[in-house]
Amino acid sequence: MALSRRNLISLSAAALAAGALAACSDERGGDTADPAPADGTTGAAPADGETTPTGGEAGGLIGIAMPTKSLERWNRDGAHLEGLLKEMGYETSLQYADNKQDQQNNQIQNMINDGAKVVVIASIDGTAMGPILQTAADAGVKVFAYDRLINGTENVDYYATFDNYKVGQLQGQYILDHMDDYKNDDGSINLEPFAGSPDDNNVRYFFGGAWDLLGPEVEKGTFTVPSGKAPADSDGWASIGIQGWASSGAQSEMENRINSFYGDGKKVNIVLSPNDSLALGIQQALEGAGYTPGEDWPLLTGQDADLANVQAMVQGKQTMDVWKDTRMLGEQVAKMVDQLVKGEEVETNDTETYDNGVKVVPSFLIDPVVVTMDNIEEQLVESGFYTAEDIGL
């Protein structure tokens, strides 16, 4: 049975407590932030625990804890947020933790010791931060969860993210709207669904949003899943998850499905890929199996508008993408931090949905956008995200 959005999100905190989960979205092409020192820190910390405002009405130190520099997405998010806060007159301590939660906790402890007023955290394991956030609360430090909900603690003050359930809904609805263009001669439609990394908190929202639309159609027989890898409901996403969002993992899985279930001329018609990293691997598998862009190329979804995938869209290898303009996320978080420090009302637009198992965290959700060849120039080029030359137009 499909889960509603409210039930899906409310169940997430309880599910997360069963294991170490780290929410992530995948990388996006583009410029990188300046390399961090060996300890993962950028920006000099003030001496002897003192903060040194760089100007502006509020000033003071804001900590930014990002999970890793190995994904381009986090490089750009960290550098962008740091730049915005500096423009507002704040000093910053931007740190990357090599996807190690203990290292991230130590970095946050250093931020607290250095007198940070606020710490913005894109957590690695959102269930393993209770003690360090209690330390932050005891020191009067406010905490913002950035793109990844921090679970199991009352000491998270605000959450900002994209509407991740809507990401999946957009993918699922696009498939439903265009499925007739991909029917076989006998009217059947072969669908292969994929899900993201099982240790990623956001995956249940991505997959749930899509499967709440597609799952009932599988049950009715509108879609056939030859591999049999169709979860019974939207809560079964982990059974088809690709660890680490690895392109190579998606490629291997797609190759196995094609070789095992698509003999005798049977074709893949539609592939639900939750993000661009997986979509790249799926594209490689399809090409290796002899599919060519054109009439026999399946409908393939994605998310993040990574440069390679946008280029693939232009080349006919990816059908659509769900774009999350992380510049907007950074701008919103910087605005909320500034409001909090100045004692103003902090802007949120959701105070009911994101229950972390201890409290409902006041949140701000940003809407994602569908990008196809019909609006690629308007959305990605005219917005300044890419140039026409970047994407091959």
N, C-alpha and C positions, 0 to 999 in steps of 0.2 A: 504494500500500500504506500502511495506517495506521501511524503511528509509535507506539511505546510511550512511556509517560511518561518513562522514563529516557533513551531515545534522543532524544526531543524536547528535553529540557533539556540534554543533553550537546552536542547540535548547536548550541544557541543561541549559545554563546560564539564558535564559529568563524564562524557567520553574521554575528554582530554586528561582527566585525572588518572585514567588507567595507564597512561604511558607518557613518554617524553615527546611532546609535539612542538614543532617549530614552524610557525607560519612563514610562508615566503611566497613571493611572486618571483617570476623568473627574470633573467637579465634582458636588457634592452640595449641595442647598439648605440654608440655615441661617444662623446668625450669622456675621459676618466678624470676623477679627482686627483689632486696631487698625492704622490705616494705618502703613506703614513710611516712614521718612525717604527722601529722594531717593536715598541710596546703598544702599537696600534693607536697612538694619540696624534692628533693634529692640533696645533694651536698651543701656545705656552700656558700652563696653569699658573695662577697667581701664587706668589710666594707666601709662606706662613699662613695659609688658609684665607688670605685676604682676596676679595674680588676687586677688580679694577675696571670700572665702567669705561667704555670707549666713547661715551656721549649718549645723547638721547634722554628722553624723559625718565625712563625707568633704569636702564643699565643693569649691570650685574652679570653673573656667570650663568650660562645655560649649558647643561650637559646634553650631548647627543650621542646615544649609544646605538650603533648600527651593527648588524650581525657579522658581516664579512665583506672583504674587498674582492672576493673571487667572482662575484656577480656584478656586472656593470650597473644593474639597476640600483644597487645599494651605494655604489660609488657616486652616482649622480644624485640620488636622494640626499645623501649626507652632505655633499658639497653644496647643493642648492639650498637646503635648509640653513646650513651654516652661513652662507652668503646673505640670505634674507635677514637672519637675526643680527648679523653684524651691521647691516644697513640700518636696522632699527636702533642700534646703539648698544647692543649686548656683546659681551665677551663670550666666546664659545670654547668648549672642549669637545671635539669630535673624535670618537674612538670606534675602532672596528675590532671585533673579537674573534676572528678566524673560525666562526661557527662553534665556539666553545663557550658553554654557559658559565663555567667557573671564571673564565677570563672576563666575560661581560660583567659578571657580578663584581669582580675586583675593580674593574674600570668604573662602575657606578659608585662603588665605595670611595674611590679616589675623587670622584666628582663631588660627593657629599662632603668629604674631608676638605675639599678646596672651596667650599662655601657656595655651591650651586644653589640657585633659587628654584630651578625647575630642571628635571631630567626628562628628556624625550627618548623613549626606548622602543626600538624595533627588536623585539625579543627573539632569542634563539629557541628557548624552551619556555613557553608562556606559563608552564605549571611549576617552574622551579625558581621563582623569584620572591617567594613570600618573605624569607628572612631579610634579604637585602632591601626590599621595599618597606619592611617594618623599620629598618634603620633609617631609611629616607624619611618616613613619616615622623619618627622620633626627633629628627633634626629639622623638621618643618619644611622639607623639600617636597614639592609637588611633582606628580608623575603623570606624563602623557604616554599612552600606548600608541605607537605609530604603526599603522597598517596591520598590526598583529595584536589581537586581544590578549591581555595578560590575565591569567585565570587563577582562581583560588586565593585571592587576597582582596581585602577591602582597600588597600593602599594604592589604588590606581584611580586617578582623579578624572581623567578624560581619555577618550579614544577617538582617533580619526582614521578613516579608511575609505576605500571605495565600497560601493554596494556589491559585495562579492556574490551574493545570491543572485543579484540581477545580472552579473556577468554570465552565469550559467543560463539564466532565463533568456538572455539575448541570443546565446548560441543555440539553445533548444528551439526557440521561436524561429530563428533563421532557417534551421533545418526543416521545420514544419512548413514554413512559407515557400520553400524551394524544392521540396522533396519530389514533386511531380516531374521536375526536369531531370531526375536521376533514376527514374524507374527502368527496370528491365522490360524486355518485350512482352513478358508474361504478366507484367504489372507488379512484380515483387520488387522490394527495395532491401538490399543487404546493407545493414548498419553495423559498424564496429565502434563501440564506445571505449574510451580511455579515461583514466583518472590520474590525478597528480600524486605527488609523493605522500605516502601514508603518515609521515611525520610532520605534515604541514596542516596547520589549523584551518587555513582557508579552503582546503580542498573539498571538505564536506559541503561548503557553501557553493563553490563552483559546480561540483557535480550534482548536488541536490537541486540547484536551480534548473539545470538542464534536464535531469532525469524526472523531475516532477512533471515535465511536459512530455518527454519521450517515452518514459517507462510505460504509461498507460497505452501508448500506441504499439509498443512491443507486445504487451499482453493481448491487445486486440488483433494482432497479426498484420498491422500496417507495415511494420518493419520486421525483417527476419535478421537474427544475429547468428550467422553460420558457425562462428567460433564457440557459441554458447556462453560467451563472457558478457552476459547481461544480468546485472544484479537484480535480485528480487524486488528491491525497493531502493530509494535514494540513500538509505543508510548503509548500503552494502558496497559503497565506493572503494573501500580499502582492498577488496578482492581483486580489483583491476588497476590498482595504483602502480605507478612507475617510480621507484625509489629515486630520490634526489632530483626529480624532474629531468632525468638524464635523456638527452637526445638519443644516445646509443641504446639505452634501455627500451625506448619507444620503437626504435628501428628494429631491434632484435625481436620484440614482441610482435610487431606488425609482420615481419618476415615469417615468423612461426605461424601466425594465423593464416597468411596467404598460402604458405606451403602445405599446411595441414587441412585447410577447409575450402580452398578455392581452386580445385582442379576442374578439368573438363570444361573450361571456358567460363566458369562462374566468376563474376566480377564484384569487387567491392564498390558500392555505390556512394556511401556516406561514411565519414569518419568523424566522430565527436572527439576532438582533441581539446583539452581544457586550456592549453597555453601554447605559446610559440615554440618553446624548446622541444616539446613532444612533437609538435607539427613538423619540425625540421627532420626529426628521425623518421617519422611516418612518410614524409616525402621521399627520403632516401630509399626506404623499403619499397615504395610503389614504383619508383624508377627502376630499381633493381629487378622488379618482377615484370618489367616491360610496359608499364603504364606510361602514357605520354600525355602531356597537357593537351586538352581538347575534349572530344566527345567521351572518351573512356576514362577520363580523370575524375576521381570521386569528389564530391563536396567535402571540403576539409576546413574545419574551424580552427581558431587560434585565439590568443589573448596576449596583449602587451605591446603590439605593434613594434616588435624588434625589427631592426633594419633589414636583416636577412629575410625575415618573413614578409615584410612589405615588398621587398624586391621579388620574392617568390610569388606574391599576389599579382604583381605586374607581369610576371612570366607565366601566369596561369596555373601555378602549382599550389596555391592556397586560395580558398574561395572568399573567406571573410576573416576579420580580426576584431577583437574587442579591445578598444584602446582605453587605457587608463592613463590620463595625462598626469604623471606624478609631479609635474610642476605645480598643478593645482593643489595637490595634497600638501606639498611643502608650504605653499602660500597660506593655506588654511591653518596648518599647525602653527606657523610663525605668528599669524594673527591671534590665534587662541592663547598662545603663550604670552604674547604682549598684553592681551586683555587681562589675563590672570595676574601678571606681575603688577599691572597698574591698578588692580582692584576693581576692574570693570566686570560686567556680566560676560561670561564666556559663551560664545555662540555655539550652540548645538542644534541638531535637527532630529535627534532620535534619543528619547529618554526612556524607552520601553523595551527595546529589542535585545541588547547585548548584555545578557546575564552571564557573569564570569564564574558563577557558582557560589559567590558570596554576596555580590551586589550587582545591580544593573548599572553599568558604567555609562554616564552621559556621553553621547557620541555625535560625531559629524560624519555623514556619509556623502560621498561624491559619486555622481552618476557616471558610469562608463558609457562609451559610445561605440556603435557598430561602424566599422570601416570596411568598405568594399571598393571595387574599381569605380563604382558610380560616384563616390564622394571622397576618394582618397586624396585628391588634390586640395579640395576644400578643407578637409579635416587636418591633414598632416603637413601639407606644404604651406597653405595660407596662414596656418597657425604658427609657423616658424619651427615646428618640431623637426622636420626634415626639409631639405631642398629637393627640387624636382630631379636634380642630377643625382642626389643621394639614392633615390629610390628607382631610378631608371626611367623616368618619364621624359 
